[in-house]
Amino acid sequence: MLDLSQITDFLKGLAAVSSVLILSYGGFTLMTSQNPNTRNEWKEIVVGVMIGLSLLFLAPLIAQTLSGGNYCA
């Protein structure tokens, strides 16, 4: 039976792989696009992915700090 930590590890891995793909495509689009509207749209997407990824990996630390416990230890 799956443990909660196994599920969260799988979801973190899935998020990391999908974010790498999105960031790669976004970087390619930013370098090659001549349309300023497309570039601004992808800049916002890239920033959003970076913020989401950092929150994903900092969430256990934040939860541990706020609760004072051993969350996901």
DSSP file (Angstrom, degrees, kcal/mol; ACC not computed):
  #  RESIDUE AA STRUCTURE BP1 BP2  ACC     N-H-->O    O-->H-N    N-H-->O    O-->H-N    TCO  KAPPA ALPHA  PHI   PSI    X-CA   Y-CA   Z-CA
    1    1 A M              0   0    0      0, 0.0     2,-0.2     0, 0.0     0, 0.0   0.000 360.0 360.0 360.0 142.9    0.0    0.0    0.0
    2    2 A L        -     0   0    0      1,-0.1     2,-0.2     4,-0.0     3,-0.0  -0.476 360.0-141.5 -75.8 137.8    1.2    3.5   -0.8
    3    3 A D     >  -     0   0    0     -2,-0.2     4,-1.9     1,-0.1     3,-0.2  -0.589  22.9-114.7 -90.9 157.6    2.4    5.7    1.9
    4    4 A L  H  > S+     0   0    0      1,-0.2     4,-2.3    -2,-0.2     5,-0.2   0.869 117.2  53.7 -61.9 -36.9    1.7    9.4    2.0
    5    5 A S  H  > S+     0   0    0      1,-0.2     4,-2.2     2,-0.2    -1,-0.2   0.850 106.3  52.8 -68.2 -32.8    5.4   10.2    1.7
    6    6 A Q  H  > S+     0   0    0     -3,-0.2     4,-2.2     2,-0.2    -1,-0.2   0.897 110.0  48.5 -66.8 -39.4    5.6    8.0   -1.5
    7    7 A I  H  X S+     0   0    0     -4,-1.9     4,-2.4     2,-0.2    -2,-0.2   0.923 112.6  47.2 -66.1 -44.2    2.8    9.9   -3.0
    8    8 A T  H  X S+     0   0    0     -4,-2.3     4,-2.4     1,-0.2    -2,-0.2   0.880 111.3  51.6 -67.0 -36.6    4.3   13.3   -2.3
    9    9 A D  H  X S+     0   0    0     -4,-2.2     4,-2.2     2,-0.2    -1,-0.2   0.911 110.6  48.7 -64.5 -40.9    7.7   12.2   -3.6
   10   10 A F  H  X S+     0   0    0     -4,-2.2     4,-2.5     2,-0.2    -2,-0.2   0.924 112.5  47.7 -63.5 -43.9    6.0   11.0   -6.8
   11   11 A L  H  X S+     0   0    0     -4,-2.4     4,-2.4     2,-0.2    -2,-0.2   0.871 110.6  51.8 -67.2 -36.0    4.1   14.3   -7.2
   12   12 A K  H  X S+     0   0    0     -4,-2.4     4,-2.3     2,-0.2    -1,-0.2   0.916 111.3  47.6 -64.2 -42.1    7.3   16.3   -6.5
   13   13 A G  H  X S+     0   0    0     -4,-2.2     4,-2.4     2,-0.2    -2,-0.2   0.911 112.0  49.4 -64.5 -42.5    9.1   14.3   -9.2
   14   14 A L  H  X S+     0   0    0     -4,-2.5     4,-2.4     1,-0.2     5,-0.2   0.901 112.1  48.5 -62.5 -41.6    6.3   14.8  -11.6
   15   15 A A  H  X S+     0   0    0     -4,-2.4     4,-2.3     2,-0.2    -2,-0.2   0.884 111.0  50.9 -66.0 -38.7    6.2   18.5  -10.9
   16   16 A A  H  X S+     0   0    0     -4,-2.3     4,-1.9     2,-0.2    -2,-0.2   0.921 112.2  45.8 -65.8 -43.8   10.0   18.8  -11.4
   17   17 A V  H  X S+     0   0    0     -4,-2.4     4,-1.9     1,-0.2    -2,-0.2   0.929 115.1  46.3 -65.8 -45.0    9.9   17.0  -14.7
   18   18 A S  H  X S+     0   0    0     -4,-2.4     4,-2.4     1,-0.2    -1,-0.2   0.871 111.4  52.0 -68.1 -34.2    7.0   19.0  -16.1
   19   19 A S  H  X S+     0   0    0     -4,-2.3     4,-2.9     2,-0.2     5,-0.2   0.875 107.1  52.7 -69.3 -35.2    8.5   22.3  -14.9
   20   20 A V  H  X S+     0   0    0     -4,-1.9     4,-2.3     2,-0.2    -2,-0.2   0.917 111.1  47.6 -63.5 -41.7   11.8   21.5  -16.6
   21   21 A L  H  X S+     0   0    0     -4,-1.9     4,-2.4     2,-0.2     5,-0.2   0.926 113.9  46.4 -64.1 -44.5    9.8   20.9  -19.9
   22   22 A I  H  X S+     0   0    0     -4,-2.4     4,-2.7     1,-0.2    -2,-0.2   0.916 113.7  48.3 -65.0 -42.8    7.8   24.1  -19.5
   23   23 A L  H  X S+     0   0    0     -4,-2.9     4,-2.6     2,-0.2    -1,-0.2   0.874 111.3  51.0 -66.5 -36.4   10.9   26.1  -18.6
   24   24 A S  H  X S+     0   0    0     -4,-2.3     4,-2.2    -5,-0.2    -2,-0.2   0.945 114.0  42.8 -65.0 -47.6   12.8   24.7  -21.6
   25   25 A Y  H  X S+     0   0    0     -4,-2.4     4,-2.5     1,-0.2    -2,-0.2   0.894 114.6  51.7 -66.1 -38.7   10.0   25.5  -24.0
   26   26 A G  H  X S+     0   0    0     -4,-2.7     4,-2.5    -5,-0.2    -2,-0.2   0.908 110.0  48.4 -64.1 -41.8    9.6   28.9  -22.4
   27   27 A G  H  X S+     0   0    0     -4,-2.6     4,-1.9     2,-0.2    -2,-0.2   0.899 111.9  49.4 -64.7 -40.5   13.3   29.7  -22.8
   28   28 A F  H  X S+     0   0    0     -4,-2.2     4,-1.9     2,-0.2    -2,-0.2   0.916 112.3  48.1 -63.1 -42.6   13.3   28.6  -26.4
   29   29 A T  H  X S+     0   0    0     -4,-2.5     4,-2.2     1,-0.2    -2,-0.2   0.894 110.3  51.7 -65.7 -40.1   10.2   30.7  -27.1
   30   30 A L  H  < S+     0   0    0     -4,-2.5    -1,-0.2     1,-0.2    -2,-0.2   0.870 113.3  45.0 -64.6 -36.1   11.8   33.7  -25.3
   31   31 A M  H  < S+     0   0    0     -4,-1.9    -1,-0.2    -5,-0.2    -2,-0.2   0.836 123.2  32.6 -76.7 -32.0   14.9   33.4  -27.4
   32   32 A T  H  < S+     0   0    0     -4,-1.9     2,-0.2    -5,-0.2    -2,-0.2   0.641  91.2 102.0-104.1 -15.4   13.3   32.9  -30.8
   33   33 A S     <  -     0   0    0     -4,-2.2    -4,-0.0    -5,-0.2     0, 0.0  -0.489  41.8-173.1 -77.8 138.3   10.0   34.9  -30.7
   34   34 A Q        +     0   0    0     -2,-0.2    -1,-0.1     5,-0.0     3,-0.1   0.555  62.3  94.3 -98.3 -13.6    9.9   38.2  -32.4
   35   35 A N     >  -     0   0    0      1,-0.2     4,-1.9     2,-0.0     5,-0.1  -0.708  63.6-154.9 -84.9 120.1    6.4   39.1  -31.1
   36   36 A P  H  > S+     0   0    0      0, 0.0     4,-2.4     0, 0.0     5,-0.2   0.829  93.4  56.5 -65.2 -30.5    6.6   41.2  -27.9
   37   37 A N  H  > S+     0   0    0      2,-0.2     4,-2.1     1,-0.2     5,-0.1   0.913 108.0  47.1 -66.9 -41.3    3.2   40.0  -26.7
   38   38 A T  H  > S+     0   0    0      2,-0.2     4,-2.3     1,-0.2    -1,-0.2   0.899 111.7  51.4 -65.5 -40.4    4.3   36.3  -26.9
   39   39 A R  H  X S+     0   0    0     -4,-1.9     4,-2.0     2,-0.2    -2,-0.2   0.914 110.5  47.7 -63.7 -43.4    7.6   37.1  -25.1
   40   40 A N  H  X S+     0   0    0     -4,-2.4     4,-1.9     2,-0.2    -1,-0.2   0.888 110.9  52.2 -65.6 -38.2    5.7   38.9  -22.2
   41   41 A E  H  X S+     0   0    0     -4,-2.1     4,-1.8     1,-0.2    -2,-0.2   0.926 112.0  44.9 -62.6 -45.0    3.3   36.0  -21.9
   42   42 A W  H  X S+     0   0    0     -4,-2.3     4,-2.6     2,-0.2    -1,-0.2   0.801 107.3  58.9 -73.0 -27.9    6.1   33.5  -21.6
   43   43 A K  H  X S+     0   0    0     -4,-2.0     4,-2.3     2,-0.2    -1,-0.2   0.927 108.0  46.6 -62.1 -43.3    8.0   35.7  -19.2
   44   44 A E  H  X S+     0   0    0     -4,-1.9     4,-2.3     2,-0.2    -2,-0.2   0.889 112.3  50.1 -65.5 -39.0    5.0   35.5  -16.9
   45   45 A I  H  X S+     0   0    0     -4,-1.8     4,-2.4     2,-0.2    -2,-0.2   0.926 110.8  48.9 -64.6 -44.5    4.7   31.8  -17.3
   46   46 A V  H  X S+     0   0    0     -4,-2.6     4,-2.3     1,-0.2    -2,-0.2   0.913 112.1  48.5 -63.3 -43.2    8.3   31.2  -16.5
   47   47 A V  H  X S+     0   0    0     -4,-2.3     4,-2.4     1,-0.2    -1,-0.2   0.914 111.5  50.6 -63.5 -41.7    8.2   33.4  -13.4
   48   48 A G  H  X S+     0   0    0     -4,-2.3     4,-2.5     1,-0.2    -2,-0.2   0.888 109.8  49.7 -63.0 -40.0    5.0   31.5  -12.3
   49   49 A V  H  X S+     0   0    0     -4,-2.4     4,-2.6     2,-0.2     5,-0.2   0.911 111.2  49.4 -65.6 -41.9    6.7   28.1  -12.8
   50   50 A M  H  X S+     0   0    0     -4,-2.3     4,-2.1     2,-0.2    -2,-0.2   0.909 112.8  46.8 -64.4 -41.7    9.7   29.2  -10.8
   51   51 A I  H  X S+     0   0    0     -4,-2.4     4,-2.3     2,-0.2    -2,-0.2   0.931 114.2  47.8 -65.7 -45.1    7.6   30.5   -7.9
   52   52 A G  H  X S+     0   0    0     -4,-2.5     4,-2.2     1,-0.2    -2,-0.2   0.900 112.0  49.1 -63.2 -41.2    5.4   27.4   -7.9
   53   53 A L  H  X S+     0   0    0     -4,-2.6     4,-1.8     2,-0.2    -1,-0.2   0.895 111.2  49.3 -66.6 -40.1    8.4   25.1   -7.9
   54   54 A S  H  X S+     0   0    0     -4,-2.1     4,-1.5    -5,-0.2    -2,-0.2   0.899 111.9  48.8 -67.1 -38.7   10.1   26.9   -5.1
   55   55 A L  H  X S+     0   0    0     -4,-2.3     4,-1.4     1,-0.2    -2,-0.2   0.887 107.9  56.0 -65.6 -37.6    7.0   26.8   -3.0
   56   56 A L  H  < S+     0   0    0     -4,-2.2    -2,-0.2     1,-0.2    -1,-0.2   0.913 114.0  37.7 -60.2 -44.2    6.6   23.1   -3.7
   57   57 A F  H  < S+     0   0    0     -4,-1.8     4,-0.3     1,-0.2    -1,-0.2   0.678 118.1  49.3 -86.0 -17.0   10.0   22.3   -2.4
   58   58 A L  H  X S+     0   0    0     -4,-1.5     4,-2.5    -5,-0.2     5,-0.2   0.578  86.9  88.5 -93.1 -10.3    9.9   24.8    0.5
   59   59 A A  H  X S+     0   0    0     -4,-1.4     4,-2.8     1,-0.2     5,-0.2   0.892  86.2  49.7 -58.1 -44.9    6.5   23.7    1.8
   60   60 A P  H  > S+     0   0    0      0, 0.0     4,-2.3     0, 0.0    -1,-0.2   0.905 112.8  48.0 -62.0 -37.8    7.8   21.0    4.1
   61   61 A L  H  > S+     0   0    0     -4,-0.3     4,-2.3     2,-0.2    -2,-0.2   0.913 113.0  47.6 -66.9 -42.1   10.3   23.4    5.7
   62   62 A I  H  X S+     0   0    0     -4,-2.5     4,-2.5     2,-0.2     5,-0.2   0.919 112.9  48.8 -64.1 -43.8    7.6   26.1    6.1
   63   63 A A  H  X S+     0   0    0     -4,-2.8     4,-2.3    -5,-0.2     6,-0.3   0.892 111.8  49.1 -64.3 -39.7    5.2   23.6    7.7
   64   64 A Q  H  X S+     0   0    0     -4,-2.3     4,-2.0    -5,-0.2     5,-0.4   0.902 112.1  48.7 -66.5 -40.6    7.9   22.3   10.0
   65   65 A T  H  < S+     0   0    0     -4,-2.3    -2,-0.2     1,-0.2    -1,-0.2   0.917 115.4  43.2 -65.8 -43.1    8.8   25.8   11.1
   66   66 A L  H  < S+     0   0    0     -4,-2.5    -2,-0.2     1,-0.2    -1,-0.2   0.863 121.6  38.3 -72.8 -35.6    5.3   26.9   11.7
   67   67 A S  H  < S-     0   0    0     -4,-2.3    -2,-0.2    -5,-0.2    -1,-0.2   0.724  94.1-137.2 -89.4 -21.1    4.2   23.7   13.5
   68   68 A G     <  +     0   0    0     -4,-2.0    -3,-0.1    -5,-0.3    -4,-0.1   0.628  68.1 107.4  75.1  12.5    7.4   23.1   15.4
   69   69 A G  S    S-     0   0    0     -5,-0.4     2,-0.5    -6,-0.3    -1,-0.2  -0.265  85.5 -91.2-109.0-165.2    7.1   19.4   14.6
   70   70 A N    >   -     0   0    0     -2,-0.1     3,-1.2    -3,-0.1     2,-0.3  -0.575  48.9-179.8-109.4  65.9    8.8   16.9   12.4
   71   71 A Y  T 3  S-     0   0    0     -2,-0.5    -7,-0.1     1,-0.3    -8,-0.0  -0.519  71.1  -6.1 -70.5 128.8    6.7   17.2    9.3
   72   72 A C  T 3         0   0    0     -2,-0.3    -1,-0.3     1,-0.1    -8,-0.0   0.836 360.0 360.0  56.2  38.7    7.9   14.8    6.5
   73   73 A A    <         0   0    0     -3,-1.2    -1,-0.1   -13,-0.0    -2,-0.1   0.458 360.0 360.0 -90.2 360.0   10.9   13.8    8.4
